[in-house]
């Protein structure tokens, strides 16, 4: 929200376009908020009935706690199936649409997307890099000409000032030089004017793995294997979509077990337990992914590692609660 607000307030991006961009980020947030909401909801509800001794009352009434647990697991299964659709269809399409909007924004307002330390390739036959940006003033500017690799030139300037004129970005460079493979000497200058044409004809945006559905990833993995390419990054993306989808059931089982064992109704404690559990889950996710790329661990085992750990822990704690 801070970055999008900065685009609107300071860089003049269309507010409706920025709002549309923000709406495309919401499905991505649901990927993380739904499992954590399941965990927190179970911690709060089961923690309350445990602290009020209602679990004992249920057992005395002849209602097994396992039946209560099955209600939560059924709810978790429904949410997990919804998250499969979310990760398979909604999030990839939202991610791809957000990238198209960002491209349109950069074409309509190139100055708004010039960031320090980032290579900008929105200009036809030119790539721009700068160390610092202050409104339309750039410091330590590098401009690489990419039209002809055999005679590509490098232009450097201590300072650059931009003015947008239609599809042309005019730049006034000060205190720099021009050099290239076809030039015998480096040309020094105090002031140099040049035009950077904005490339609005390159409208094609290729889909990244995060923009693909499960089926599309599966086809691409098969193609990579046939061509002898490394399919592991694609397999990791595919398994992450599935493992995150079924994390709701894992968190519900874990929450039921923790709440039944601790038996506290304080919201602050439950929020703390939710935070620690989420932190542990995503740290294990990073560990599992690192083991896949660095230690050659099978993709399925590495990506599903946090789910398996939390499933075993939650299952053990829930079993203890149901056997009390």
N, C-alpha and C positions, 0 to 999 in steps of 0.2 A: 504494500500500500504506500509506503514511503517513496519507493522508486517511481511508482506510477504517478503519485501526487507531484513529484519533482518534474516529471515529463510534462504535466499539464501546467503547473504554476510557473516554472522557471524556463522551460524549453518550448512552450507554446504548442504542445500536442493537442489535437481535438479532444475535448473531454468525453464525448460520446464514444470515440474510438478507444480511449483509455479505459472507460467503464466496460466496454465490450472485452477488452484484453483481460481485465480483472476477473470478469465472469468465467473466462476460460481457465483461470487458475483454481477455481473452486473445486472441480472434480478431483484435481490432484491433492488438495487438502483433505478431501474425504477419505482418500486412501489411508491416511494416518489417523484421522480423527475418529472414524467409525470403530476400529479395534480398541482404541483407548477409551472411547465412550462406553463400549461393552465392559471393559475391565472396571472402570470407575462405577458404572451403574450396578454391577454385581457386588462390588465391594461395599457400596453404600446400602443396598437393599439387604443383602445377606448379613452384613455386619450389624445392621439394626435388629433384625429378627433374632440373631444369635445373642446379642447383648440383652435383649428383652426375654430371653429364655423361650421364645416361641418355637424354636426347633425342638426343644424338649416336649412342648405341648403337642406338636405335630406327631412326634413319635408315640406319645401316650395315646393319641387319638387313632393310632394304627396306620398313619401315613408315613411311608418310608421316605427318608430324605433323598434317596436315589431318584424317586419320582419327581421331586422338586428340581433336582439337578437336570433331569431329562428335559424339563420345560425350558431351562436356560440353554441347554445344548441345542434343542430344536430351534430356538430363536437365533442362536449363533450360526446354525447351519443355513437358515434363511438369509441372514445378513452376509454370510460368506458367498452364497450363490449370487446375491446381488453384487457383491464386490468382484466376482469373476466377470460379470457383465461390465462393471465399472472399469476394471483394468483391461478388459479385452476390447471394448468398443468406445466407451465415453472418454476415458482419459487420453488414449492415443489420438482420437479425433480432436479433442480440445487442445492438446499439445501442438498438433500440426496446425490448427487454426490460429493459435497464438503466435506461432512462428511466422505465419503469413501476415498477420497484423503488424508484427514488429518490422517485417520487411517493408510493408507499405508505409509505416511511420518513418522509417529511415529514408525512404525515397521522397516522401513529402517534406520532411524536415531533417535533412542530413546533419545539420549543426547540432541538433538535439541528441544525436547518437554518436558523436565524436567523443570518445572517452579516453583518458590518459592510460597508456600501457596496453591499448587494444589496437590490432590491425584492422583498419576499415577498408573494405573492398567494394563499397557501393559505387565507386567511380569507375567509369569506363577506361580500361587500360592503365589504371593507377591504383596503388595501394598506399594508404596514409597511416603514419604512426606518429604519435606525439607523447611527450613526457608529462605535459601539464596543460590544462584547459581552463581559461577564465572567460566565460561567455563566448565571444567570437575571436578571442586572442589565444593563440597556441604558442607554447614554448618548446624549443628543441624538437623541431618538426623534421620527419624523414618522409620523403615521397619516392616511391619506387615505381618506375615505368615498366609495365608488363606487356606492352604491345608486341615487342620483338625481343625474344630472349637473347639473341646474339648481340644486340646493341642496346640493351636495357640500361637506363641511366638511373643514378641515385641523386636526389636533390636534398640537401640539408640546409636548414635555416635556424638561427637562434630564436627567431620570432616570426609568427605568421598571423595575418589578419584576414578573416573570411567575410565575404558578402555574397548572398545567394541572389542570382538573377535568372529566374526561370529554371531551366534544366542545367544551368551552368553555375558552378561554384567558383567565384573569383577569389584568388588568394594573393595577398601581397607579402612576399617573403623578404626578410631583412637579415643581413650579415650571415651569409652561407656560401655554399659552393655546389657545383654540378660536376659529377664525374661518371664515367662509364667505360665499358670495354673498348668502344670504338674511338675514345678520346685519348689523345696522347698526354694531355695535361689536365689537371683539375682547374676548373674555372671558378674563381672567387667572385662574389658579388656583394654589394651593399644593399641593393634593392632589386627584387626580381618579381615580375608579375606573371601569373599563369592562370589558366582555366582548367578546372577539373570537371569534365562532363559527368553528370549523374546518370548511371546506367539504369534506365527504367525499362529496358527491353528484356532484361534477364529476369523473367517472372517465374521460372521453374524453381521449385523448392523440392529437393529430394527428401524422402521420409527417413528419419533416423529410427533406430530400434525402438525407442520409446514412443514413436508415432505409429507403430505397427500393431496389428491385432495378433492374437496367439496363432491364428491360422497363417497369417503372413510371415510371422517369425519362423514357424515350422517349415514353410516352403523355402524360405531363404537359407535356413540351416541345412536343408537337404541339398540345395544348390551349392552351398559352400563346400560340403563334404564331397560332392561329385567333382568339383573343380580343384580339390586339394587345398582349400583355404581353411584357416583356423576358425571353427564355428563356436568356440567357447564363449566369447563375449555375447553372441546372440543367444546361446543356450542359457547364460546367466540372466539375461533380460527376460527370457521366457519363464524360467523357474521363479524369478522374483515376482512376476505378475501373479503366479499361482500361489506362492508361499505367503505373500502379503494378503491375498484374498482369503485364505483360510486361517489367518492369524486371529480372527474374531473368535472362533471356537476355542482356540488355545488360550486366549486371554479370559474368556468366560470360565473355562475350567480352572484356570489359575486363580481367578478372583474368587470363585466359590470356595476353593480350598483354603486360601489365605484368610478370607473373612470368617469361615467356620472355625478355624484354628485360633485366630487372634481374638475374635469376639469383641470388637470395639465398634462403637457407632460414631465416634468423633470424625467430623468431616476432614479436619486438618490431617489426621493420621491416614485416612483413606486416600486423600489427595497425594500425600507423601509416598504411600505405597504404590499408587498408580504411576507416579513420576519415576520412582526407582525401577519398577518393573519395565516401564517403557524404555528407560535408559539401558537397562540390561539387555532387553530384546534387540535394540538397534545396535548396541555394541557387539553382541554376538553375531548379528548380521554382517557387520564389517569384518569380524574375525573370519567367519565362514567364507565370505567373498574373497578375502585375502588368501586364505588357504587354497582356494580354487586356482587363483592366478599364480601364486608363488610356490605352492607345495604340490600342485598336481592332484589335489583332492577331487574326486568325482563331483561334477556340477550339482547333481541332485542332493548329495549329502552335504556339501558346503552351504548351499543356499537354504536348504530346509533345516540346517543345524539349529538355529534358535527356536524354530517351531518344535523340533523333537525334544530339546532340552526343557522348554516350558511345558510341553505336553506331559512329559514324564513327571516333572515337579508338580504340576497342577493335578494330574491323575492321582499321584501318591497322596497329596494333601486332601483331595476330595474323597478318596477312599477312606482315609482316617476319619473325616467328618461324618461320612455316612455310616461308619461302623461304631460310632460312639453310642 
